[in-house]
Amino acid sequence: MLLIFGVTLDENKRVSEALPKLFGLGKPKAVRICNEIGLSPNLKVKDLIPDQQYLLAKKVKEEYRVEETLREEIKSNIRRYMTNGSIRGFRHKHHLPVRGQRTHSNGKTPRRVLLGFSTKSSKRKEKFTKKA
């Protein structure tokens, strides 16, 4: 059982498939990590010897921002946008799409939930309950 940043990696998976379970690591980074350490990406996690486990955990902890550190960095960036008064911060604050998506026909769900607008299906339910 290999534990990195509080995440247990599946023992029956290959190392290159198990590492993306960590937030911030994808398949390409997982393969790159294996190649830099000298591991075969096709090696299963249960077949790693303790020295290889140590090298893998050390490489991930020292060179990559994953799990909580990455999440905190993302949150602090969003907070910085909101305090700057930038357009991105305004759109984050008001639960609108940030990256230029259209809002006329899409992106209404967050606003509806936030502002308490009812949906068509809930209006229909109200009609049926009033008659009964």
N, C-alpha and C positions, 0 to 999 in steps of 0.2 A: 504494500500500500504506500503510495507516494503522496505526500501532502505538501503543497506549495501555496503559501498565502492563505491557509485555511481551506483550500479546495483540494479534495481528494480526486486524483486522476484514476480513471477506470483501468483496472489491471489487464483486462482482456483486449484493450485497444492498442494500436501502434502508437508510438510516442508522438509522431507527427499528427495523429488524429486526436490524441488525448490533450495535448497542450492548448488547443484553442478553447478548451473549457474555461481557461483563465480569461477574465475580461481584459481586452486589450491585445490579445494574441490571436492571430488568424493562422490559417494553414501556411501561407508563405513564410511568415516569421517563425513558425514552428519548425519548418524544414530548414530554414537558415540557421536556427539555433542548433539543431542536430548536426548539421554539417560543420559548424564552427567548433563544436565540442569534439567531433569525430565519431558521433554515434550514427548508426544506420537508422534512417527514418522509419524503416520497416520493422525495427525491433520493438517487441511488445514491452509494455511497462512492467509487467511481472518478471520479465527476464533481465531487467537492469540490476547490476550489482550495486552495492551501497556506494562505491566510489563514483559510479556513473550517476546515481541519483543525486549525490552531493554536487557534482559538477553541473548538472542540469539545474538544480535549484539555485546554485550560486550564480550561474549565468543569467537566469531570469531575474533574480533579485537585484543584481548589480547593474545590468545594462538596459533593462526595460521597465517602463512605467506600466504596472498592471494593477488590477483590482482597486483597492481603496485609494491609492495615491493618484491613479488616473481619474477615478470618479471625483475626488476632491478637487483636482485641477480643473475638470470640466465645470463643476459647480461654481468654482471661484471665477472662472472666465465668464460664465453667464451673469454672476453677480456684478462683475466689473462692467459688463455691457449695460446692465440696468442702472448702475449708479452714474455712469458716464452721460446718460441721456441720449445714447445713440439710438438709431432706428431699430437695430437688432435688439437692443435692450427693451425698447418700447413694445416690440412685437412679442418678446418673451413674457413680459409683464402682463400683457393683455391676452395671452394664450392664442396668438394668431400665428399662422405659418411664417417662419423666419426667412426662408431661403427663396423667396420670390414666387411661391406657388399662388395660384389664383384663389380668390376667396369668394367669388360671386356664386359659384356652384359647389365648391368643395371647401373643406376646412370649417364647416359649421358646427360639427359635433362638440369641440371643446368650448365654443362660445355658448352653445345651447345648454350644456351641462353646467357651465359656470354661471350663466345668467338665469337659469331655471326655466327656460322655455320648454313647453311640452311638445311632444312629437305627434304626428298624425294618429298613430296607433293609440296613444293615450287619450286623445280627444274622442276617438271612436268608442273606446271603453267607457268614457264618461257618459256618452249618449245612451249606451245600452244600460248602464246602471241607473240612470235617472228614470227610465221608463219602468223599470222593474219595481 
